[in-house]
Amino acid sequence: MNLQNGRYARGTLLLAAAALLLAANGCDGGGSDTGETGGGRVFLSIGTAPQGGAFYPVGGAIAEAMNRHGGDWGWQVTAEATKGTQENIRRLMSRELDMALANAAISYFAVRGEAGWDQAYPLRSIMTLAPNVALFVTAAGGAVDSLADLKGRRVVVGPDGAGFHFFITPLLDAHGVTYEDFTPLYNTQFGAVDMLSNGSAAAAFLGGAVPTASITQAATSMDLHLVPFDPQRRAELIENYPFFRAATIPAGTYRGMDADYEGLDVGSMHLITSESADEDLIYRATRTIYENREEVTASHRAGRAINPKNVIRDTGTPFHPGAIRFYREIGIWPEESAAAH
């Protein structure tokens, strides 16, 4: 009995030691916010958005580039499909995500605690990415020719909870339309295409980086009409809101599109994190993504926005010190930038 008890005790100690070793090697579930490998593996998560827009494939491409070229830092990066920017911001704050793609218009209001946000969220930008060129799309020859024609119709305004109202509301207001003037429907971009195809929606607000997968898909099954912005109202939006910028969709981008479309960047995609994220981790992530931007571009054309001029563009959310450190190191950070908060 004493010999058996001794063997049992030694076995228990070995199991306990193994458990401690596993714990020390970083077996936690993301949102660590530490950036330290401790000789093991760090699991990082990037929030994206539902499939159909550009966030999902771009987030996946960034994660793949980080995994291929960040081995020395021991991380494993996963891109997670989410409902979009609003969910991503809240999950960054609860440490369920380490980084996230977001719409710069929504981040702009969130970091200030305005336009319905319950507090000022301590967000920080890592890099500005592709323009989010979004617009109302409808079937050609239908009842919707202009934004005023949305009145009385059933209109898809994005996924429920995704925060599209932050930029759709001022856009509509400028054209004399409100959410009360039509029946808003909520669906993913691919779901919106189905609703356009079967006639259950008269129009849908679609977009992202150009080309946008949902619009490309819609154009394969129907002739599309890209609802135009009034030129004067478009100019006023650009002047009055820092997150609106002029953006042209070139002719031929989508099937049947025989002229340029004078649209709007309604809030560029950008990669964000929390203010408390470890500076070394964000420096390494910024460096890895930037130095391997060609691989992101190979997966999605939005990767072309990872260039010296665009990544540091100020969209109203302060940049993280880790990102600033890298941009200063390669000589592209503007020392007088308003983003250097």
Contacts in CASP RR format, 6 or more apart in sequence:
PFRMAT RR
TARGET T0000
AUTHOR 0000-0000-0000
METHOD contacts of the structure
MODEL  1
MNLQNGRYARGTLLLAAAALLLAANGCDGGGSDTGETGGGRVFLSIGTAP
QGGAFYPVGGAIAEAMNRHGGDWGWQVTAEATKGTQENIRRLMSRELDMA
LANAAISYFAVRGEAGWDQAYPLRSIMTLAPNVALFVTAAGGAVDSLADL
KGRRVVVGPDGAGFHFFITPLLDAHGVTYEDFTPLYNTQFGAVDMLSNGS
AAAAFLGGAVPTASITQAATSMDLHLVPFDPQRRAELIENYPFFRAATIP
AGTYRGMDADYEGLDVGSMHLITSESADEDLIYRATRTIYENREEVTASH
RAGRAINPKNVIRDTGTPFHPGAIRFYREIGIWPEESAAAH
24 38 0 8 1.000
25 38 0 8 1.000
25 39 0 8 1.000
25 40 0 8 1.000
25 41 0 8 1.000
26 32 0 8 1.000
26 38 0 8 1.000
26 40 0 8 1.000
26 41 0 8 1.000
26 42 0 8 1.000
26 43 0 8 1.000
28 43 0 8 1.000
29 43 0 8 1.000
30 42 0 8 1.000
30 43 0 8 1.000
30 44 0 8 1.000
30 45 0 8 1.000
30 95 0 8 1.000
30 96 0 8 1.000
30 98 0 8 1.000
31 44 0 8 1.000
31 45 0 8 1.000
31 95 0 8 1.000
31 96 0 8 1.000
31 97 0 8 1.000
31 98 0 8 1.000
32 42 0 8 1.000
32 43 0 8 1.000
32 44 0 8 1.000
32 95 0 8 1.000
32 98 0 8 1.000
33 95 0 8 1.000
33 98 0 8 1.000
33 274 0 8 1.000
33 276 0 8 1.000
33 277 0 8 1.000
33 278 0 8 1.000
33 281 0 8 1.000
34 42 0 8 1.000
34 278 0 8 1.000
34 281 0 8 1.000
35 42 0 8 1.000
35 278 0 8 1.000
35 280 0 8 1.000
35 281 0 8 1.000
35 284 0 8 1.000
36 42 0 8 1.000
36 278 0 8 1.000
37 73 0 8 1.000
37 74 0 8 1.000
37 75 0 8 1.000
39 74 0 8 1.000
40 74 0 8 1.000
41 74 0 8 1.000
41 75 0 8 1.000
41 76 0 8 1.000
42 73 0 8 1.000
42 74 0 8 1.000
42 75 0 8 1.000
42 76 0 8 1.000
43 75 0 8 1.000
43 76 0 8 1.000
43 78 0 8 1.000
44 66 0 8 1.000
44 75 0 8 1.000
44 76 0 8 1.000
44 77 0 8 1.000
44 78 0 8 1.000
44 98 0 8 1.000
44 99 0 8 1.000
44 285 0 8 1.000
45 77 0 8 1.000
45 78 0 8 1.000
45 79 0 8 1.000
45 80 0 8 1.000
45 96 0 8 1.000
45 97 0 8 1.000
45 98 0 8 1.000
45 99 0 8 1.000
46 59 0 8 1.000
46 60 0 8 1.000
46 62 0 8 1.000
46 63 0 8 1.000
46 77 0 8 1.000
46 78 0 8 1.000
46 79 0 8 1.000
46 80 0 8 1.000
46 97 0 8 1.000
46 98 0 8 1.000
46 99 0 8 1.000
46 100 0 8 1.000
46 101 0 8 1.000
46 271 0 8 1.000
47 59 0 8 1.000
47 79 0 8 1.000
47 80 0 8 1.000
47 81 0 8 1.000
47 82 0 8 1.000
47 84 0 8 1.000
47 88 0 8 1.000
47 91 0 8 1.000
47 97 0 8 1.000
47 99 0 8 1.000
47 100 0 8 1.000
47 101 0 8 1.000
48 55 0 8 1.000
48 56 0 8 1.000
48 58 0 8 1.000
48 59 0 8 1.000
48 60 0 8 1.000
48 79 0 8 1.000
48 80 0 8 1.000
48 81 0 8 1.000
48 82 0 8 1.000
48 84 0 8 1.000
48 88 0 8 1.000
48 100 0 8 1.000
48 101 0 8 1.000
49 55 0 8 1.000
49 56 0 8 1.000
49 81 0 8 1.000
49 82 0 8 1.000
49 83 0 8 1.000
49 84 0 8 1.000
49 85 0 8 1.000
49 88 0 8 1.000
49 101 0 8 1.000
49 159 0 8 1.000
49 162 0 8 1.000
50 56 0 8 1.000
50 81 0 8 1.000
50 82 0 8 1.000
50 83 0 8 1.000
50 84 0 8 1.000
50 159 0 8 1.000
50 162 0 8 1.000
50 188 0 8 1.000
50 189 0 8 1.000
50 190 0 8 1.000
51 81 0 8 1.000
51 188 0 8 1.000
51 190 0 8 1.000
52 188 0 8 1.000
52 189 0 8 1.000
52 190 0 8 1.000
52 212 0 8 1.000
52 213 0 8 1.000
52 214 0 8 1.000
53 189 0 8 1.000
53 207 0 8 1.000
53 208 0 8 1.000
53 209 0 8 1.000
53 212 0 8 1.000
53 213 0 8 1.000
53 214 0 8 1.000
54 130 0 8 1.000
54 132 0 8 1.000
54 207 0 8 1.000
54 208 0 8 1.000
54 209 0 8 1.000
54 212 0 8 1.000
54 213 0 8 1.000
54 269 0 8 1.000
54 300 0 8 1.000
54 302 0 8 1.000
55 84 0 8 1.000
55 101 0 8 1.000
55 208 0 8 1.000
55 269 0 8 1.000
56 79 0 8 1.000
56 81 0 8 1.000
57 213 0 8 1.000
57 299 0 8 1.000
57 300 0 8 1.000
58 101 0 8 1.000
58 129 0 8 1.000
58 130 0 8 1.000
58 209 0 8 1.000
58 269 0 8 1.000
58 296 0 8 1.000
58 299 0 8 1.000
58 300 0 8 1.000
58 302 0 8 1.000
58 303 0 8 1.000
59 79 0 8 1.000
59 101 0 8 1.000
60 79 0 8 1.000
60 299 0 8 1.000
61 295 0 8 1.000
61 296 0 8 1.000
61 298 0 8 1.000
61 299 0 8 1.000
61 300 0 8 1.000
61 303 0 8 1.000
62 77 0 8 1.000
62 79 0 8 1.000
62 271 0 8 1.000
62 289 0 8 1.000
62 296 0 8 1.000
63 77 0 8 1.000
63 78 0 8 1.000
63 79 0 8 1.000
64 295 0 8 1.000
64 299 0 8 1.000
65 288 0 8 1.000
65 289 0 8 1.000
65 292 0 8 1.000
65 293 0 8 1.000
65 295 0 8 1.000
65 296 0 8 1.000
66 75 0 8 1.000
66 77 0 8 1.000
66 285 0 8 1.000
66 288 0 8 1.000
66 289 0 8 1.000
67 75 0 8 1.000
67 76 0 8 1.000
67 77 0 8 1.000
68 292 0 8 1.000
68 295 0 8 1.000
69 288 0 8 1.000
69 291 0 8 1.000
69 292 0 8 1.000
70 284 0 8 1.000
70 288 0 8 1.000
73 284 0 8 1.000
80 97 0 8 1.000
82 88 0 8 1.000
82 91 0 8 1.000
82 100 0 8 1.000
83 159 0 8 1.000
83 160 0 8 1.000
83 161 0 8 1.000
83 162 0 8 1.000
84 101 0 8 1.000
84 102 0 8 1.000
84 159 0 8 1.000
84 161 0 8 1.000
84 162 0 8 1.000
84 163 0 8 1.000
85 100 0 8 1.000
85 101 0 8 1.000
85 102 0 8 1.000
85 103 0 8 1.000
85 106 0 8 1.000
85 107 0 8 1.000
85 162 0 8 1.000
85 163 0 8 1.000
86 106 0 8 1.000
86 161 0 8 1.000
86 162 0 8 1.000
86 163 0 8 1.000
87 161 0 8 1.000
87 162 0 8 1.000
88 97 0 8 1.000
88 100 0 8 1.000
88 101 0 8 1.000
88 102 0 8 1.000
88 272 0 8 1.000
89 100 0 8 1.000
89 102 0 8 1.000
89 106 0 8 1.000
89 107 0 8 1.000
89 110 0 8 1.000
89 121 0 8 1.000
89 123 0 8 1.000
89 272 0 8 1.000
91 97 0 8 1.000
91 100 0 8 1.000
92 98 0 8 1.000
92 99 0 8 1.000
92 100 0 8 1.000
92 123 0 8 1.000
92 272 0 8 1.000
92 273 0 8 1.000
92 274 0 8 1.000
93 121 0 8 1.000
93 122 0 8 1.000
93 274 0 8 1.000
95 274 0 8 1.000
98 273 0 8 1.000
98 277 0 8 1.000
98 281 0 8 1.000
99 126 0 8 1.000
99 271 0 8 1.000
99 272 0 8 1.000
99 273 0 8 1.000
99 277 0 8 1.000
99 285 0 8 1.000
100 271 0 8 1.000
100 272 0 8 1.000
100 273 0 8 1.000
101 129 0 8 1.000
101 269 0 8 1.000
101 270 0 8 1.000
101 271 0 8 1.000
101 272 0 8 1.000
102 123 0 8 1.000
102 269 0 8 1.000
102 270 0 8 1.000
102 271 0 8 1.000
102 272 0 8 1.000
103 132 0 8 1.000
103 163 0 8 1.000
103 166 0 8 1.000
103 167 0 8 1.000
103 266 0 8 1.000
103 267 0 8 1.000
103 268 0 8 1.000
103 269 0 8 1.000
104 128 0 8 1.000
104 132 0 8 1.000
104 243 0 8 1.000
104 267 0 8 1.000
104 268 0 8 1.000
104 269 0 8 1.000
104 270 0 8 1.000
104 315 0 8 1.000
104 316 0 8 1.000
104 317 0 8 1.000
105 166 0 8 1.000
105 167 0 8 1.000
105 241 0 8 1.000
105 243 0 8 1.000
105 244 0 8 1.000
105 266 0 8 1.000
105 267 0 8 1.000
106 163 0 8 1.000
106 166 0 8 1.000
106 167 0 8 1.000
107 123 0 8 1.000
107 125 0 8 1.000
107 270 0 8 1.000
107 272 0 8 1.000
107 315 0 8 1.000
107 316 0 8 1.000
107 317 0 8 1.000
108 242 0 8 1.000
108 243 0 8 1.000
108 315 0 8 1.000
108 316 0 8 1.000
108 317 0 8 1.000
109 115 0 8 1.000
109 116 0 8 1.000
109 117 0 8 1.000
109 166 0 8 1.000
110 117 0 8 1.000
110 120 0 8 1.000
110 121 0 8 1.000
110 123 0 8 1.000
111 120 0 8 1.000
111 121 0 8 1.000
111 122 0 8 1.000
111 123 0 8 1.000
111 316 0 8 1.000
111 317 0 8 1.000
111 318 0 8 1.000
112 120 0 8 1.000
113 119 0 8 1.000
113 120 0 8 1.000
113 121 0 8 1.000
115 166 0 8 1.000
122 274 0 8 1.000
122 275 0 8 1.000
122 276 0 8 1.000
123 272 0 8 1.000
123 273 0 8 1.000
123 274 0 8 1.000
123 275 0 8 1.000
123 317 0 8 1.000
124 272 0 8 1.000
124 273 0 8 1.000
124 274 0 8 1.000
124 275 0 8 1.000
124 277 0 8 1.000
124 282 0 8 1.000
124 317 0 8 1.000
124 318 0 8 1.000
124 319 0 8 1.000
124 320 0 8 1.000
124 323 0 8 1.000
125 270 0 8 1.000
125 271 0 8 1.000
125 272 0 8 1.000
125 315 0 8 1.000
125 316 0 8 1.000
125 317 0 8 1.000
125 318 0 8 1.000
125 319 0 8 1.000
125 320 0 8 1.000
125 323 0 8 1.000
125 339 0 8 1.000
126 270 0 8 1.000
126 271 0 8 1.000
126 272 0 8 1.000
126 273 0 8 1.000
126 282 0 8 1.000
126 285 0 8 1.000
126 286 0 8 1.000
126 319 0 8 1.000
126 320 0 8 1.000
126 323 0 8 1.000
127 270 0 8 1.000
127 271 0 8 1.000
127 286 0 8 1.000
127 289 0 8 1.000
127 290 0 8 1.000
127 306 0 8 1.000
127 311 0 8 1.000
127 312 0 8 1.000
127 323 0 8 1.000
128 268 0 8 1.000
128 270 0 8 1.000
128 305 0 8 1.000
128 310 0 8 1.000
128 311 0 8 1.000
128 312 0 8 1.000
128 313 0 8 1.000
128 314 0 8 1.000
128 315 0 8 1.000
129 209 0 8 1.000
129 268 0 8 1.000
129 269 0 8 1.000
129 270 0 8 1.000
129 271 0 8 1.000
129 302 0 8 1.000
129 303 0 8 1.000
129 305 0 8 1.000
129 306 0 8 1.000
129 310 0 8 1.000
129 311 0 8 1.000
130 208 0 8 1.000
130 209 0 8 1.000
130 210 0 8 1.000
130 268 0 8 1.000
130 269 0 8 1.000
130 302 0 8 1.000
130 303 0 8 1.000
130 304 0 8 1.000
130 305 0 8 1.000
131 208 0 8 1.000
131 209 0 8 1.000
131 210 0 8 1.000
131 245 0 8 1.000
131 247 0 8 1.000
131 265 0 8 1.000
131 267 0 8 1.000
131 268 0 8 1.000
131 269 0 8 1.000
131 305 0 8 1.000
132 207 0 8 1.000
132 208 0 8 1.000
132 209 0 8 1.000
132 265 0 8 1.000
132 266 0 8 1.000
132 267 0 8 1.000
132 268 0 8 1.000
132 269 0 8 1.000
133 207 0 8 1.000
133 208 0 8 1.000
133 209 0 8 1.000
133 210 0 8 1.000
133 212 0 8 1.000
133 247 0 8 1.000
133 249 0 8 1.000
133 263 0 8 1.000
133 264 0 8 1.000
133 265 0 8 1.000
133 266 0 8 1.000
134 167 0 8 1.000
134 205 0 8 1.000
134 206 0 8 1.000
134 207 0 8 1.000
134 208 0 8 1.000
134 264 0 8 1.000
134 266 0 8 1.000
135 205 0 8 1.000
135 206 0 8 1.000
135 207 0 8 1.000
135 226 0 8 1.000
135 227 0 8 1.000
135 229 0 8 1.000
135 261 0 8 1.000
135 263 0 8 1.000
135 264 0 8 1.000
136 144 0 8 1.000
136 147 0 8 1.000
136 150 0 8 1.000
136 155 0 8 1.000
136 203 0 8 1.000
136 204 0 8 1.000
136 205 0 8 1.000
136 206 0 8 1.000
136 226 0 8 1.000
136 227 0 8 1.000
137 196 0 8 1.000
137 203 0 8 1.000
137 204 0 8 1.000
137 205 0 8 1.000
137 206 0 8 1.000
137 215 0 8 1.000
137 218 0 8 1.000
137 224 0 8 1.000
137 225 0 8 1.000
137 226 0 8 1.000
137 227 0 8 1.000
138 144 0 8 1.000
138 196 0 8 1.000
138 202 0 8 1.000
138 203 0 8 1.000
138 204 0 8 1.000
138 224 0 8 1.000
138 225 0 8 1.000
138 227 0 8 1.000
139 196 0 8 1.000
139 199 0 8 1.000
139 222 0 8 1.000
139 223 0 8 1.000
139 224 0 8 1.000
139 225 0 8 1.000
140 222 0 8 1.000
140 223 0 8 1.000
140 224 0 8 1.000
140 225 0 8 1.000
141 223 0 8 1.000
141 225 0 8 1.000
142 202 0 8 1.000
142 225 0 8 1.000
143 149 0 8 1.000
143 153 0 8 1.000
143 202 0 8 1.000
144 150 0 8 1.000
144 153 0 8 1.000
144 202 0 8 1.000
144 203 0 8 1.000
144 225 0 8 1.000
144 227 0 8 1.000
145 225 0 8 1.000
145 227 0 8 1.000
146 227 0 8 1.000
146 228 0 8 1.000
146 230 0 8 1.000
147 172 0 8 1.000
147 175 0 8 1.000
147 176 0 8 1.000
147 177 0 8 1.000
147 227 0 8 1.000
147 229 0 8 1.000
147 230 0 8 1.000
148 175 0 8 1.000
148 176 0 8 1.000
148 177 0 8 1.000
149 227 0 8 1.000
150 172 0 8 1.000
150 177 0 8 1.000
150 181 0 8 1.000
150 182 0 8 1.000
150 202 0 8 1.000
150 203 0 8 1.000
151 177 0 8 1.000
151 181 0 8 1.000
151 182 0 8 1.000
152 181 0 8 1.000
152 182 0 8 1.000
152 183 0 8 1.000
153 182 0 8 1.000
153 183 0 8 1.000
153 202 0 8 1.000
153 203 0 8 1.000
154 182 0 8 1.000
154 183 0 8 1.000
154 185 0 8 1.000
154 200 0 8 1.000
154 201 0 8 1.000
154 202 0 8 1.000
155 182 0 8 1.000
155 183 0 8 1.000
155 184 0 8 1.000
155 185 0 8 1.000
155 201 0 8 1.000
155 202 0 8 1.000
155 203 0 8 1.000
155 204 0 8 1.000
155 205 0 8 1.000
156 184 0 8 1.000
156 185 0 8 1.000
156 186 0 8 1.000
156 187 0 8 1.000
156 191 0 8 1.000
156 192 0 8 1.000
156 195 0 8 1.000
156 196 0 8 1.000
156 201 0 8 1.000
156 203 0 8 1.000
156 204 0 8 1.000
156 205 0 8 1.000
157 164 0 8 1.000
157 165 0 8 1.000
157 168 0 8 1.000
157 179 0 8 1.000
157 184 0 8 1.000
157 185 0 8 1.000
157 186 0 8 1.000
157 205 0 8 1.000
158 164 0 8 1.000
158 186 0 8 1.000
158 187 0 8 1.000
158 188 0 8 1.000
158 189 0 8 1.000
158 192 0 8 1.000
158 204 0 8 1.000
158 205 0 8 1.000
159 186 0 8 1.000
159 187 0 8 1.000
159 188 0 8 1.000
160 186 0 8 1.000
161 186 0 8 1.000
164 205 0 8 1.000
165 179 0 8 1.000
167 243 0 8 1.000
167 244 0 8 1.000
167 266 0 8 1.000
167 267 0 8 1.000
168 205 0 8 1.000
168 266 0 8 1.000
169 178 0 8 1.000
169 179 0 8 1.000
170 237 0 8 1.000
170 240 0 8 1.000
170 241 0 8 1.000
170 244 0 8 1.000
171 229 0 8 1.000
171 237 0 8 1.000
171 264 0 8 1.000
171 266 0 8 1.000
172 178 0 8 1.000
172 179 0 8 1.000
174 230 0 8 1.000
174 233 0 8 1.000
174 236 0 8 1.000
174 237 0 8 1.000
175 229 0 8 1.000
175 230 0 8 1.000
175 233 0 8 1.000
185 192 0 8 1.000
185 195 0 8 1.000
185 200 0 8 1.000
185 201 0 8 1.000
187 195 0 8 1.000
187 204 0 8 1.000
189 204 0 8 1.000
189 206 0 8 1.000
189 207 0 8 1.000
189 212 0 8 1.000
189 213 0 8 1.000
189 214 0 8 1.000
190 213 0 8 1.000
190 214 0 8 1.000
190 217 0 8 1.000
192 201 0 8 1.000
192 204 0 8 1.000
192 205 0 8 1.000
192 206 0 8 1.000
192 214 0 8 1.000
193 204 0 8 1.000
193 206 0 8 1.000
193 214 0 8 1.000
193 217 0 8 1.000
193 218 0 8 1.000
193 221 0 8 1.000
195 201 0 8 1.000
195 204 0 8 1.000
196 203 0 8 1.000
196 204 0 8 1.000
196 218 0 8 1.000
196 222 0 8 1.000
197 218 0 8 1.000
197 221 0 8 1.000
197 222 0 8 1.000
203 227 0 8 1.000
206 212 0 8 1.000
206 214 0 8 1.000
206 215 0 8 1.000
206 218 0 8 1.000
207 214 0 8 1.000
207 215 0 8 1.000
208 269 0 8 1.000
209 269 0 8 1.000
209 300 0 8 1.000
209 301 0 8 1.000
209 302 0 8 1.000
209 305 0 8 1.000
210 247 0 8 1.000
210 249 0 8 1.000
210 253 0 8 1.000
210 301 0 8 1.000
211 253 0 8 1.000
211 254 0 8 1.000
211 301 0 8 1.000
215 224 0 8 1.000
215 254 0 8 1.000
216 254 0 8 1.000
216 255 0 8 1.000
218 224 0 8 1.000
219 254 0 8 1.000
219 255 0 8 1.000
219 256 0 8 1.000
219 257 0 8 1.000
220 255 0 8 1.000
223 256 0 8 1.000
224 254 0 8 1.000
224 255 0 8 1.000
224 256 0 8 1.000
224 257 0 8 1.000
226 249 0 8 1.000
226 257 0 8 1.000
226 261 0 8 1.000
228 261 0 8 1.000
228 262 0 8 1.000
229 237 0 8 1.000
229 262 0 8 1.000
229 263 0 8 1.000
229 264 0 8 1.000
231 262 0 8 1.000
234 246 0 8 1.000
234 262 0 8 1.000
234 263 0 8 1.000
234 264 0 8 1.000
237 244 0 8 1.000
237 264 0 8 1.000
238 244 0 8 1.000
238 245 0 8 1.000
238 246 0 8 1.000
238 264 0 8 1.000
242 315 0 8 1.000
242 316 0 8 1.000
243 266 0 8 1.000
243 267 0 8 1.000
243 268 0 8 1.000
243 315 0 8 1.000
243 316 0 8 1.000
244 264 0 8 1.000
244 265 0 8 1.000
244 266 0 8 1.000
244 267 0 8 1.000
245 264 0 8 1.000
245 265 0 8 1.000
245 267 0 8 1.000
245 268 0 8 1.000
246 262 0 8 1.000
246 263 0 8 1.000
246 264 0 8 1.000
246 265 0 8 1.000
247 263 0 8 1.000
247 264 0 8 1.000
247 265 0 8 1.000
248 260 0 8 1.000
248 261 0 8 1.000
248 262 0 8 1.000
248 263 0 8 1.000
249 257 0 8 1.000
249 260 0 8 1.000
249 261 0 8 1.000
249 263 0 8 1.000
250 260 0 8 1.000
251 257 0 8 1.000
251 258 0 8 1.000
251 259 0 8 1.000
251 260 0 8 1.000
252 258 0 8 1.000
267 315 0 8 1.000
268 305 0 8 1.000
268 313 0 8 1.000
268 315 0 8 1.000
269 302 0 8 1.000
269 305 0 8 1.000
270 315 0 8 1.000
270 317 0 8 1.000
271 289 0 8 1.000
272 317 0 8 1.000
273 282 0 8 1.000
273 320 0 8 1.000
275 320 0 8 1.000
277 320 0 8 1.000
279 320 0 8 1.000
279 321 0 8 1.000
279 322 0 8 1.000
279 325 0 8 1.000
280 322 0 8 1.000
282 320 0 8 1.000
282 321 0 8 1.000
282 322 0 8 1.000
282 323 0 8 1.000
283 322 0 8 1.000
283 323 0 8 1.000
283 325 0 8 1.000
283 326 0 8 1.000
286 322 0 8 1.000
286 323 0 8 1.000
286 326 0 8 1.000
286 327 0 8 1.000
287 326 0 8 1.000
289 296 0 8 1.000
289 306 0 8 1.000
290 306 0 8 1.000
290 311 0 8 1.000
290 326 0 8 1.000
290 330 0 8 1.000
293 303 0 8 1.000
293 306 0 8 1.000
293 307 0 8 1.000
296 302 0 8 1.000
296 303 0 8 1.000
296 306 0 8 1.000
297 303 0 8 1.000
297 304 0 8 1.000
297 306 0 8 1.000
305 311 0 8 1.000
308 330 0 8 1.000
308 332 0 8 1.000
311 327 0 8 1.000
311 332 0 8 1.000
312 319 0 8 1.000
312 327 0 8 1.000
312 332 0 8 1.000
312 333 0 8 1.000
312 334 0 8 1.000
312 337 0 8 1.000
312 339 0 8 1.000
314 337 0 8 1.000
314 338 0 8 1.000
314 339 0 8 1.000
316 338 0 8 1.000
316 339 0 8 1.000
317 339 0 8 1.000
318 339 0 8 1.000
318 340 0 8 1.000
318 341 0 8 1.000
319 327 0 8 1.000
319 339 0 8 1.000
319 340 0 8 1.000
319 341 0 8 1.000
324 333 0 8 1.000
324 340 0 8 1.000
327 333 0 8 1.000
333 340 0 8 1.000
334 340 0 8 1.000
END
